[in-house]
C-alpha cells in the first residue's frame, strides 16, 4: 500500500449473504512489504472477500503476495 492517494484494504468473511469485516487498514504504508495475519472463523459455506478500495486519486498501489490459509488461529 504505497502512494499519497492510497485507499483501503479489508478482509471480510462469513456466509454469502452476511459478510463481516475482520480486518482493515488504509493510507500509505511505505515501500516495504508488510506481513499481516487474520484469523477467519470456521463455518460451513465460508466466503472470504479481500477487497481493495481505491483512494481519491491515481497515486496509490495495493499489492498482495503469498496469500495462504492454514488451520488454527493466528
C-alpha positions in Angstrom: 0.0 0.0 0.0 2.1 2.8 -1.3 1.2 6.3 -2.5 -0.3 9.5 -1.3 -3.8 8.7 -2.8 -4.0 5.3 -1.1 -7.4 3.8 -0.3 -8.4 0.9 2.0 -7.6 -2.8 2.1 -10.0 -5.1 4.0 -10.7 -8.7 4.7 -14.3 -9.8 5.1 -15.7 -13.3 5.8 -18.9 -15.1 6.6 -21.8 -16.7 4.7 -22.6 -15.5 1.2 -25.4 -13.1 2.4 -23.7 -11.8 5.6 -20.1 -10.8 5.5 -18.3 -9.2 8.5 -15.1 -7.1 8.3 -12.4 -8.9 10.1 -9.5 -6.6 9.4 -8.8 -3.4 7.5 -6.2 -0.7 7.0 -5.9 2.4 5.0 -3.4 5.0 3.9 0.2 5.0 2.7 2.2 2.2 4.4 5.5 2.9 2.6 7.5 0.9 0.1 8.3 -2.2 2.3 6.2 -5.4 2.3 4.2 -5.9 5.5 3.1 -9.3 6.9 -0.5 -9.5 8.2 -2.3 -12.4 9.7 -6.1 -12.6 10.1 -8.0 -15.3 12.0 -11.1 -16.3 10.0 -13.9 -18.1 11.8 -14.6 -21.6 10.6 -18.2 -22.0 9.3 -19.9 -24.1 6.6 -20.0 -22.5 3.2 -17.5 -19.8 4.2 -16.9 -16.9 1.9 -13.7 -14.9 2.2 -13.6 -11.5 0.4 -10.3 -9.5 0.1 -11.2 -6.0 -1.1 -9.0 -3.2 -2.2 -10.8 0.2 -2.4 -9.1 2.9 -4.4 -8.3 6.3 -3.0 -9.3 9.6 -4.4 -6.5 9.9 -6.9 -4.3 7.8 -9.2 -1.2 7.8 -7.0 -1.7 4.7 -5.0 -0.9 1.0 -5.4 -2.0 -2.1 -3.5 -0.3 -5.5 -3.9 -1.0 -8.9 -2.3 1.5 -11.7 -2.4 1.8 -15.1 -0.8 -1.8 -15.4 0.5 -2.2 -18.7 2.4 -4.9 -20.3 4.6 -3.9 -22.7 7.3 -6.0 -24.4 10.1 -5.9 -22.9 13.6 -5.8 -19.4 14.9 -3.0 -16.9 14.2 
